[in-house]
Amino acid sequence: MTDRGKRRAWGAPLLLLAWAAPAAAQSDLTGVYGARYSEDFAERIPGPALADFLGLPMNDAARQWALGWDPARYTLPEHQCQVHTVAYIYRGPLQLRIWEERDPASQELIAIKQYISTYEQERTIWMDGREHPSPNAPHTWMGFSTGEWNGPTLTVTTTHIKQGWHRRNGFPSGDRVTLREHFFRHGDYLTHVGIVDDPDYLSEPLIKTNNFVLTTNASGNWLWPCEYVVEVDGWAQGDVPHYLPGENPFVEEFARRHGLPLEATMGGPDTMYPEFMETVRDARED
Amino acid sequence: MLAKTSLAAVLLIGLCVAGAPAQDLEILHVQNNVYAIFGAGGNVTVQVGPEGPVIVDSGSAGRSQDIMDAVATLSDRPIRGIVNTHVHADHVDGNEIISTAAGFASGGTTGAGRRDATIYAHENLLLRMSGAVGDDEPAPVGMWPGNTYFNDVKELFVNGEAIQILHTPRAHTDGDSIVFFRRSDVIAAGGVYSNTGFPVIDVPRGGTVDGLIAALNTILDIVIPAPTQERGTMVVPGHGRIADEHDVLEYRDMLVIVRDRVQAMIDRGMTLAEIRDANPTFEYDSRYGSDTGFWTTADFVEAVHASLVQDP
């Protein structure tokens, strides 16, 4: 081998190593996962109580929206099959399948895909550097997502999300939400961190975590058929169940049941922090 | 699949067919034969096909050439028809220039030769545009719709699909139409649905809050979402982003809730000033409200109040 040939022989593996290094740091997230609900179980499975907003960074507008909300609104046909938006959906019961779409010629990662059993949602996280769509483009339940690897962590930014809820008791999420997420694996466990910015209904980012476990049992319920029907006869076209300000009969129910001061159950950023316990104690002593 | 027409493609095709479209215009494919043009006043919806484009609304004054250039990137046929959804300037000011510059070969009973693009609208729009009704100065005759209807619906069949032009009485104005492209499954909502702010209820020109709610209910009756409750029938608003059923639904809900609150306050004997101070739109102000511009939150509350207290 000539000197020139030797230099080439050394250079090629070094180049390959340098090229491969970032890829080696990435994780393989693919697989089928089942959710673990121990975190915030009461909210996620039985469901939140009416007018329980404790610990949530809702702003005053969100509170008024939520206290005007009547659960009967979801009897309207157009609301019956309303999907959890991507900013909420990992909180609910779900099975999660993750796979990759790769360029067949280069094997470069184009997108990471997810199928979420709840409401049969398919989600695409574009990994090819494309831009988010125009503000004039439609919004969807899953929004438009782009991702990047930060070492072994997949970081995702999602826009173009429809109006939905931050909590299933009337706490609304607006249609100008931006969701930032981190997905990372430790062995067979997958952790998902969601950070929601909502200029209309949050006073601080809403941060939630969810955990999943890889499973070799891919059976289970992967479907969520929903067919809306007229559930309540006699409503006029366009009736929208809601409470006028000050007329919601359930505002104090949760607070009374748990012996909490009303201001605690009305949420807001102060209620997220440990110092708020002092306020609760003071209120109870009064 | 909705795809954004890339600026490069727009420019390339535009240069081949006509003048390049203005860079501040955006063209999005809604679905099937229908596109939307943003940035020339009100949104302009475009249906394309072998008989020539049909456009819904004609944009603001001074943007007609831009609109025609944009349409030319979608079709090399002359614009065949213009449907006006309502009488406001940002939706009709391009009528005369576009209809006369466009046009198509014609024969038969109309005589051989060239014919301007037909302008369709509800009769009430013509009555206001011509000054026969209301206090507005008459618009130039060339802007007037030449093909009007006075009942609930006008039907066309153009470019291989049925088009229903549906009158929604006393909503945004008293001359509103929504346009349903049945095969493409797209509604051009015109003035009755815009997702950029609180709805404009033009009470002096016949608009009412109840009519506007009825118009939104009409849209909700027509739209059918695809499985998973999104897309399906798509809606191009008069202003703002492309929507589907859920977007219109949440907007309708908002309007009903505000209407009910204002009505309850009227029933309790509150004055308009007291109603404004009570802020019946509070939780929607961040998303839809404005303290400045031509249509403020106070204007909206006043219009809701006015249309609820006026004689039926």
Interface residues (C-beta under 8 A of the other chain):
Chain A: D60 A61 A62 Q64 W65 G68 R73 E78 H79 C81 Q82 V83 Y119 E120 Q121 P133 S134 P135 N136 A137 P138 H139 T140 W141 K162 Q163 P172 G174 D175 R176 P199 D200 Y201 C226 Q237 G238 D239 V240 H242 L244 P245
Chain B: L2 K4 E26 L28 A36 F38 I213 A214 L216 N217 L220 D221 P225 P227 T228 Q229 E230 R231 M234 G240 R241 I242 A243 D244 E245 H246 D247 L249 E250 R252 D253 V256 I257 D260 R261 A264 F282 E283 Y284 D285 S286 R287
